[in-house]
Amino acid sequence: ETGVTQTPRHLVMGMTNKKSLKCEQHLGHNAMYWYKQSAKKPLELMFVYSLEERVENNSVPSRFSPECPNSSHLFLHLHTLQPEDSALYLCASSQGQLAGSDNEQFFGPGTRLTVL
Amino acid sequence: GENVEQHPSTLSVQEGDSAVIKCTYSDSASNYFPWYKQELGKGPQLIIDIRSNVGEKKDQRIAVTLNKTAKHFSLHITETQPEDSAVYFCAAAGTYKYIFGTGTRLKVLA
């Protein structure tokens, strides 16, 4: 296990539903990330939080709303999603925000989201 | 925009043979190049990385080479084993942001 857990592991929702994805890291890290992984496409960075402050919002539609109540927890609130939002949503954490081997990103197993 | 091209998208090798996966990046400010392995039902896991001031790095059966002039870097796996079967991703990073390749599905045939 990587020390990063995600719940639920699978989620099916209608376009009018509201749901939330949860991520928890047990590594004492200060930075947390949300990525979207779609088939045949590169991992897309969605949001970055460093010390509970949002430092990156990568042109993500407002139907995705992140929340970082403390350095160990990260949420992604979902509202009125579209079928093209179906994907694997990955959470990651790292000690700091700078890219490098001393700030290795540890990924959770992901939540497989299907939007009907 | 910045991107990383990764080839091939699928690769099948016989157990014991070598596998090579190649990536090309566009942002000349990139200076950190990690490789990740993603097994079914799991998130990506870092397996090896290289910084731009180094041309080659080796860790047991895996090695990474970097040609900064050509903006190419490659993953080499020798003496492949069935447990090496997975999806492999390369990435190029500048100070903060990672740009990932599209992944290579490696199948090691017993």
Interface residues (C-beta under 8 A of the other chain):
Chain A: T2 V4 K40 K41 P42 L43 L45 V48 E56 L90 A92 Q97 L98 A99 G100 S101 E104 Q105 F107 G108 P109 G110
Chain B: N3 V4 S9 Y32 P34 Y36 G41 K42 G43 P44 Q45 L46 D49 R51 F89 A91 A93 G94 T95 Y96 K97 Y98 I99 F100 G101 T102 G103
